[in-house]
């Protein structure tokens, strides 16, 4: 990769007075040339005036300005001389060329991509990437059209990331695109930095901006998610109900409120589970007789 070196050019405010003095000298020689022509003398002032005009123009060509968060790579006949990163008014060799690059942060709003997740389900995914040029020499000389390089590599990274994780999961500890947004974004930023580092680009932030099942399976997957959610909810309800029944039986036995045989315990367990696990509100029936009638 191209090694970037920082270059300190000559201040433009130093060369500007020199250039103004040279232009003034050109005007003076032109006036002297006109006077010499009226006297039919030698045209030497015209020669000096033309030479100084050429020098003045060359000096004027060497001026350039860098805005804040802008850098310029200096090239002389195809040879890289260094990079100017300080903003201001500068002067360089008039035969050298300065290629300027903005170092401001930029947003890449990726298009929606249709890919398969880890489970093979077709999904739509898109990402927003905030990036900026960190190494001017690498961005200019190591890749061709660094902005297009960033766009293509970002798309490739999003496709690869989507294939590493399932869209959704209900298993403990398994990372998914929908459930582990923060972790997935960190992985996306890491992979993008590895890909774009060759172009001298630093990834500031990368986040998934759109995530959905593909239209052809969206309805079926929605029903699947609803069924999985119902099953997971039922499991929690049953676990809680069993715990409450166990606690009730233990406290009744411990405090000796009532002695129940196995048959009565089974009936009580069944009634409590119906009350606790039922979808509708239970309607109790009051027993007006004795315990065994």
TIBAPA-813241 format. One line per 3 residues: number of its first residue (from 1); for each residue x, y, z of C-alpha. Coordinates in pm, whole numbers, plus 32768, in hexadecimal, padded with zeros to 4 digits. Example, Ala and Ser with C-alpha at 12.3 -4.5 7.8 and 13.67 -1.06 7.14 Angstrom:
BEGIN
1	84CE/7E3E/830C | 8557/7F96/82CA
END
This chain:
BEGIN
1	8000/8000/8000 | 806C/8165/7FBE | 8114/8209/80E7
4	808E/8365/8126 | 8181/847C/8183 | 811E/85D3/8200
7	81A0/86F8/8134 | 81C5/885F/81AD | 81AA/8947/807E
10	8211/8AB3/8065 | 8113/8BA8/80EC | 8053/8C5A/7FDB
13	8067/8D9F/809F | 81E2/8D97/8077 | 81DC/8D66/7EFE
16	80B9/8E52/7EBC | 8183/8F97/7EF8 | 8299/8F0B/7E1B
19	819F/8EC8/7D08 | 8109/9025/7D28 | 8263/90C4/7D12
22	82AF/8FF9/7BD9 | 816A/9068/7B33 | 81BF/91CF/7B8E
25	8318/91A2/7AF1 | 8274/911C/79B5 | 819F/9257/799D
28	82D4/9332/79D2 | 8397/927F/78C0 | 8271/929C/77D2
31	8267/9412/7809 | 83DD/9427/77D2 | 83B7/9359/7695
34	82B6/944B/760C | 839F/9570/7655 | 84C2/94BB/75B1
37	83F3/9481/7477 | 83B0/95F8/7457 | 8526/9637/7466
40	8576/951D/7372 | 8655/9476/7472 | 868E/9303/74C1
43	8558/923E/7532 | 8607/91AA/7661 | 84EE/9218/7754
46	83FA/9140/7690 | 84DB/9011/76BC | 84F9/9043/7832
49	8386/908E/7852 | 8329/8F51/7798 | 8414/8E7F/786E
52	838B/8F10/79B3 | 8225/8EDF/7938 | 826C/8D6F/78FD
55	8300/8D4B/7A59 | 81D8/8E04/7AF3 | 80DF/8D22/7A48
58	8199/8BEA/7ABD | 8198/8C6B/7C24 | 8023/8CB5/7C0B
61	7FE0/8B51/7B98 | 8085/8ACC/7CD4 | 7F82/8B5F/7DC3
64	7E78/8A78/7E56 | 7D83/8A7B/7F78 | 7D20/8961/8063
67	7BD6/8977/811E | 7BA9/88EB/8280 | 7B9D/876B/827E
70	7C36/8760/8125 | 7D85/86D1/80B9 | 7E4F/86DE/7F7B
73	7F49/85E5/7EEB | 8068/8693/7E34 | 80E6/85E7/7CF6
76	820D/8654/7C21 | 8221/85AA/7ACC | 8171/8476/7B5B
79	8248/8466/7C96 | 8198/847E/7DE6 | 823C/8591/7EB8
82	815A/8592/7FEA | 8008/85F8/8072 | 7FA5/8750/80EF
85	7EA4/8736/8206 | 7EAA/8893/829C | 7D9E/8979/821D
88	7E01/8AD0/819F | 7E9D/8B8D/807C | 7FD2/8AD7/7FF1
91	80C8/8ADA/7ED1 | 8170/89B0/7E2C | 8248/896E/7CFC
94	817B/89ED/7BD3 | 81CC/88AE/7B12 | 813F/87D6/7C2B
97	7FD6/8765/7C3A | 7EFE/8767/7D74 | 7DE7/8666/7D8C
100	7CF5/86D2/7E9A | 7C1C/85E5/7F6A | 7B14/863A/806B
103	7B56/859F/81C0 | 79FC/85F0/8245 | 7915/84DA/82BF
106	782A/8454/81B3 | 76ED/8383/81BD | 76B4/8253/80E2
109	7546/81F1/80E5 | 7553/8093/8058 | 7446/8006/7F7A
112	7362/7EEB/7FEB | 740B/7D9F/7FA0 | 7355/7C54/7F7C
115	742C/7B42/8018 | 7406/79F9/80D7 | 7444/79F1/824C
118	74F6/78D8/8304 | 73B8/7804/8302 | 738C/7832/818A
121	7262/791C/81A5 | 7259/7A39/80A6 | 7267/7B8A/8154
124	728D/7CF9/80FB | 73A3/7DB8/81A5 | 7442/7F10/8183
127	7547/7FD0/824A | 75B7/8137/8283 | 7730/816B/8290
130	77DC/82A7/830C | 793F/82B9/8283 | 7A56/83AC/8236
133	7BA9/83AA/818B | 7CC6/8384/8282 | 7DEB/833B/819A
136	7DE8/8419/8064 | 7EFF/8361/7FAF | 7E59/820B/7FD0
139	7D07/8295/7F61 | 7DA0/832C/7E27 | 7EAB/8230/7DC3
142	7E4D/80DB/7E56 | 7CEA/80C0/7DCC | 7C3A/8141/7C98
145	7B19/822F/7CEB | 7B18/8207/7E64 | 79AB/8278/7E87
148	7936/815F/7DA4 | 7A1D/8072/7E5F | 7974/80D0/7FA8
151	7819/8096/7F17 | 7867/7F3F/7E83 | 7927/7EBF/7FB2
154	7814/7F37/809D | 7714/7E73/7FD7 | 77F2/7D3E/7FE0
157	7821/7D5E/8159 | 76AA/7D78/8197 | 7669/7C43/80C0
160	7773/7B7D/817A | 76F1/7BED/82CD | 758A/7B89/827A
163	75FD/7A28/8225 | 76AA/79FD/8376 | 7579/7A2D/8455
166	740C/79BE/844E | 72FF/7AC4/8430 | 7262/7A66/857C
169	7284/795B/8688 | 71E1/78FC/87D2 | 7305/7830/8853
172	73CF/78B3/8974 | 752A/7931/8921 | 7504/792A/87A4
175	7542/7A76/86F9 | 744B/7AE8/85EF | 742F/7C10/8506
178	72F1/7C8E/85A9 | 733A/7C37/8712 | 74AC/7C93/8728
181	74AB/7DE4/8677 | 75C9/7E7E/873D | 76AE/7D51/871B
184	7660/7D2E/85A8 | 76AC/7E9F/856D | 77FC/7E76/8619
187	7850/7D4D/853A | 77E1/7E0F/8406 | 78C2/7F35/845F
190	79E8/7E4B/84A0 | 79C2/7D99/8351 | 7998/7EE0/8295
193	7AD4/7F6C/8331 | 7B98/7E3A/82C4 | 7B19/7E60/8160
196	7B35/7FDB/813F | 7C7F/8002/81F9 | 7D36/7FB2/80B4
199	7CA3/80F1/8020 | 7D0F/81D0/8141 | 7BA7/81EC/81BB
202	7B3B/81ED/8329 | 79E0/816D/8380 | 7948/8255/8487
205	77FF/819A/84B1 | 773D/8082/8409 | 75D5/8023/8458
208	74C7/7F4C/83BD | 73B7/803A/8344 | 72C0/7F40/82B0
211	727A/7DD5/8307 | 714E/7D08/8298 | 70ED/7BBD/8202
214	70CB/7BB5/8088 | 6F63/7BF7/8013 | 6F2E/7A94/7F91
217	6F5C/79F8/80EB | 6F00/7B1D/81CD | 6DA0/7A99/8216
220	6E11/7938/8263 | 6F2F/79AC/833F | 6E45/7A97/83FA
223	6D62/7973/8451 | 6E93/78AA/84B7 | 6F0B/79C0/859B
226	6DB2/79DD/8635 | 6DA5/7866/8676 | 6F01/7868/870E
229	6EA3/7990/87E7 | 6D69/78DE/8861 | 6E2F/77A2/88B3
232	6F37/7869/896C | 6E2B/7926/8A2F | 6D79/77E2/8A87
235	6EBA/774B/8B09 | 6EED/7874/8BEF | 6D84/7862/8C67
238	6D9B/76EE/8CB1 | 6EE6/7718/8D69 | 6E51/782D/8E3C
241	6D10/776C/8E81 | 6DCC/7634/8EF1 | 6E9E/7707/8FDA
244	6D6A/77AD/9071 | 6CBA/765C/90A5 | 6DF0/75CC/9149
247	6E09/76FB/922D | 6C97/76E2/928C | 6CAD/7571/92E4
250	6DEE/75A7/93AA | 6D5C/76C3/9476 | 6C18/7608/94BD
253	6CE1/74DE/953A | 6DDE/75AB/95FA | 6CDF/7683/96B0
256	6BFA/7556/96E5 | 6ACD/7615/9669 | 6A2E/74DF/95D5
259	6A93/7379/959B | 6A59/7300/9436 | 6A73/71A1/93B6
262	6B06/7151/9261 | 69B6/715B/91B2 | 6962/72B4/923F
265	6ABF/7331/91EE | 6A96/72BC/9086 | 6946/736C/906D
268	69D6/74AB/9100 | 6B00/74A3/9014 | 6A1A/7473/8EE9
271	6936/7592/8F52 | 6A59/7680/8F91 | 6AFA/762F/8E43
274	69B2/766D/8D8F | 698A/77BC/8E3E | 6AF2/782A/8E08
277	6B23/77AC/8CA4 | 69CB/77F3/8C15 | 69A5/7903/8B11
280	6857/7979/8B9B | 6809/79E6/8CFD | 67A7/78C3/8DDC
283	6647/78B3/8E6C | 665A/780C/8FC2 | 6548/7728/9047
286	650B/774F/91BC | 64E6/7607/9279 | 63DB/763B/9382
289	63FE/74DC/9416 | 6513/7433/94D2 | 666D/73EB/9454
292	660E/728B/93E2 | 64B2/72CC/9357
END
